[in-house]
Each structure stands twice: as C-alpha cells, then as structure tokens.
Amino acid sequence: MATQITGQSDLARRYASAAFELALEQDKLDVLAKDLEDLSDLLDTSADLSRLVKSPVISRSDQWKGMGAIAHQAGMSTLSANLIGLMSKNRRLFLLEEMISAFQIMLADHRGEVSAEVTSAINLKPAHMSAIKEALKKIVGRDVAIETKVDPTIIGGLIVRVGSRMIDNSLRTKLQNLELAMKGN
C-alpha cells in the first residue's frame, strides 16, 4: 500500500512539475496558480465534482467532457484546461488534489515562500488571513504562502502546519486535553 501511495504522489508531482515548467516558460505561473486554486476550492465544496474526479466507474470520456465544461465555465486559461484535459484523458483525475498541492509547494519555493496550511472551523475573512500571514512571516522569517482548509469538527481556533511543525490551537484539542486531565484525577 505504501508503494502505491508513493507512486501516486510521484505521479502527481510529475504532472505538477510539467505544468509548473510549462507555465514558467510561458510566463503564466500566476494564471495557472489562480486556476488551480479555484479548482481546489471547487473540489472542496462540490461533492459532485469530487465524485466526478475520483470515481473509477465514470468513463474517461464523461470525465473529459465534465472537466472540460467546468474549465470553460470557470474561465480557466488554455494551459489549465489542457492540463485538466490531459489528466482526464490519461485517467489521472484522481491525482488532481495531490497535483495541485505539489504545484503550490513548487510555486511557493520558486517565490521564496514557505508553505503553511491553516485549518479553521469556518472560512477566514481577508483581515484574519493577512494577520495570520504577518504573524507567520515574523516566526519563520520569510514570506508565507497559506493554504486554507475548513474543518467544522475543530469547533473553533486554528491548526497551523508549517513544514514539519504543527500548532494545534483548536477548541476540539483543548476539550480533548481537558477530558484527559479530568479522567486522570
């Protein structure tokens, strides 16, 4: 199983690397980054899209048509639409989320940024995002590219991952720690 996961991750990184190099060559890194970020948001919010991407029973042609329609409707660039089309044609859409993450890491590295993942119970407002970004910049000493995730099960607070470091200041963890402390007495 670990070999299969590593193989999938390697394949996702290869797609991301090829897309990154092509976008860099065409001076379209920001365009591709925006398109992939929008697509990632769609995958997070649409169960139907997630099913289209991950289901092995949906035919290659149906995936290709569906993803083409989404790319067109979202106004994605030709580069982004071609990337998604290629992944559809090769039955690799199940790697889409991993590929987007790998691309974002490459982009942050290219820009001299550190990648951070911030998980919150609700969508963060732009003012909160900029405050988090500034605080993380002071801590790590470099610009920080933030990827946000929403997980209502954390109840409140934030979980921040920067590299291998994690700060879990979620209400769920605090309640779990309180429960453990109370059981100990």
C-alpha positions as CSV (number, residue, x, y, z in Angstrom):
1,M,0.0,0.0,0.0
2,A,2.8,2.5,0.9
3,T,4.4,1.8,-2.5
4,Q,1.1,2.6,-4.3
5,I,0.7,5.9,-2.3
6,T,4.3,6.8,-3.1
7,G,3.8,6.0,-6.7
8,Q,0.7,8.2,-6.9
9,S,2.4,11.0,-5.1
10,D,5.4,10.8,-7.6
11,L,3.0,10.8,-10.5
12,A,1.1,13.8,-9.1
13,R,4.5,15.6,-8.6
14,R,5.4,14.8,-12.2
15,Y,2.2,16.4,-13.5
16,A,2.7,19.4,-11.2
17,S,6.4,19.7,-12.3
18,A,5.5,19.6,-16.0
19,A,2.7,22.1,-15.5
20,F,5.0,24.4,-13.5
21,E,7.8,24.3,-16.1
22,L,5.4,25.0,-18.9
23,A,3.7,27.9,-17.1
24,L,7.1,29.3,-16.2
25,E,8.2,29.1,-19.8
26,Q,5.0,30.8,-21.0
27,D,5.1,33.4,-18.1
28,K,1.8,32.1,-16.9
29,L,2.6,30.9,-13.3
30,D,0.2,33.3,-11.7
31,V,-2.6,32.4,-14.1
32,L,-2.1,28.7,-13.6
33,A,-1.8,29.2,-9.8
34,K,-5.1,31.1,-9.7
35,D,-6.9,28.5,-11.9
36,L,-5.7,25.6,-9.7
37,E,-6.6,27.4,-6.5
38,D,-10.1,28.0,-7.8
39,L,-10.3,24.3,-8.9
40,S,-9.2,23.2,-5.4
41,D,-11.9,25.4,-3.9
42,L,-14.5,23.8,-6.2
43,L,-13.2,20.3,-5.2
44,D,-13.6,21.2,-1.5
45,T,-17.1,22.5,-1.9
46,S,-18.7,20.2,-4.5
47,A,-19.4,16.6,-3.7
48,D,-20.5,16.0,-7.3
49,L,-17.2,17.3,-8.7
50,S,-15.2,15.3,-6.2
51,R,-17.2,12.2,-7.3
52,L,-16.5,13.0,-11.0
53,V,-12.8,13.3,-10.3
54,K,-12.4,10.2,-8.0
55,S,-14.9,7.7,-9.3
56,P,-13.5,4.8,-11.3
57,V,-16.9,4.0,-12.7
58,I,-17.3,7.3,-14.6
59,S,-15.9,6.8,-18.1
60,R,-12.9,8.6,-19.4
61,S,-15.0,10.4,-22.0
62,D,-17.5,11.6,-19.4
63,Q,-14.8,12.8,-17.1
64,W,-13.1,14.6,-20.0
65,K,-16.4,16.2,-21.1
66,G,-17.3,17.2,-17.5
67,M,-14.0,18.7,-16.7
68,G,-13.9,20.5,-20.0
69,A,-17.3,22.1,-19.2
70,I,-16.1,23.1,-15.8
71,A,-12.9,24.6,-17.1
72,H,-14.8,26.5,-19.7
73,Q,-17.5,27.7,-17.2
74,A,-14.8,28.8,-14.7
75,G,-13.0,30.7,-17.5
76,M,-9.8,28.8,-17.0
77,S,-6.8,29.5,-19.2
78,T,-5.9,27.3,-22.1
79,L,-2.9,26.0,-20.2
80,S,-5.1,24.9,-17.2
81,A,-7.8,23.4,-19.4
82,N,-5.2,21.4,-21.4
83,L,-3.6,20.2,-18.1
84,I,-7.0,19.0,-16.8
85,G,-7.9,17.5,-20.2
86,L,-4.6,15.6,-20.3
87,M,-5.2,14.3,-16.8
88,S,-8.8,13.3,-17.8
89,K,-7.5,11.6,-21.0
90,N,-4.9,9.6,-19.0
91,R,-7.4,8.6,-16.3
92,R,-5.4,10.5,-13.7
93,L,-8.0,12.9,-12.3
94,F,-7.9,11.0,-9.0
95,L,-4.5,12.7,-8.6
96,L,-5.8,16.2,-9.1
97,E,-5.8,17.3,-5.4
98,E,-2.3,15.9,-4.9
99,M,-1.1,17.6,-8.1
100,I,-2.5,20.9,-7.0
101,S,-0.8,20.6,-3.6
102,A,2.5,19.7,-5.3
103,F,2.2,22.6,-7.7
104,Q,1.5,25.1,-4.8
105,I,4.6,23.8,-3.0
106,M,6.8,24.3,-6.1
107,L,5.3,27.8,-6.6
108,A,6.0,28.8,-3.0
109,D,9.5,27.5,-3.3
110,H,10.0,29.4,-6.6
111,R,8.8,32.6,-4.9
112,G,11.0,32.1,-1.9
113,E,8.0,31.5,0.3
114,V,7.3,28.9,3.0
115,S,4.1,26.9,2.6
116,A,1.7,26.8,5.5
117,E,-1.6,25.1,5.9
118,V,-4.2,26.8,8.1
119,T,-7.3,24.8,9.2
120,S,-10.2,26.7,10.7
121,A,-13.7,25.8,11.7
122,I,-15.1,28.5,9.3
123,N,-13.9,30.4,6.3
124,L,-11.5,33.1,7.4
125,K,-12.0,36.7,6.5
126,P,-9.3,38.5,4.5
127,A,-8.3,40.6,7.5
128,H,-7.8,37.4,9.6
129,M,-5.8,35.9,6.7
130,S,-3.4,38.9,6.5
131,A,-2.9,38.9,10.3
132,I,-2.1,35.2,10.3
133,K,0.3,35.7,7.3
134,E,2.1,38.5,9.1
135,A,2.4,36.5,12.3
136,L,3.8,33.5,10.5
137,K,6.2,35.7,8.5
138,K,7.6,37.0,11.8
139,I,8.0,33.5,13.1
140,V,9.6,31.9,10.1
141,G,11.5,35.0,8.8
142,R,10.2,34.5,5.2
143,D,7.1,35.2,3.2
144,V,4.4,32.6,3.8
145,A,2.1,31.1,1.2
146,I,-1.1,30.0,3.1
147,E,-3.4,27.2,2.0
148,T,-6.6,27.3,4.0
149,K,-8.9,24.4,4.9
150,V,-12.2,24.4,6.7
151,D,-12.9,21.6,9.2
152,P,-16.0,22.3,11.3
153,T,-15.1,19.4,13.6
154,I,-12.3,21.5,15.2
155,I,-15.2,23.7,16.6
156,G,-13.0,26.8,16.9
157,G,-9.4,28.1,16.9
158,L,-6.8,27.1,14.3
159,I,-4.5,24.3,13.3
160,V,-1.4,25.7,11.6
161,R,1.2,23.5,9.8
162,V,4.5,25.0,8.6
163,G,6.8,22.3,7.2
164,S,7.0,19.6,9.9
165,R,5.9,21.9,12.7
166,M,2.3,22.0,13.8
167,I,0.5,24.3,16.2
168,D,-2.9,22.9,17.2
169,N,-4.8,25.6,19.0
170,S,-8.2,24.2,18.1
171,L,-11.1,24.1,20.6
172,R,-11.5,20.3,19.9
173,T,-7.9,19.6,21.1
174,K,-8.4,21.8,24.1
175,L,-11.5,19.9,25.1
176,Q,-9.8,16.5,24.5
177,N,-6.9,17.6,26.7
178,L,-9.4,18.8,29.4
179,E,-11.2,15.4,29.2
180,L,-7.9,13.5,29.6
181,A,-6.9,15.7,32.6
182,M,-10.3,15.1,34.3
183,K,-10.0,11.3,33.8
184,G,-6.6,11.4,35.4
185,N,-8.0,12.7,38.7
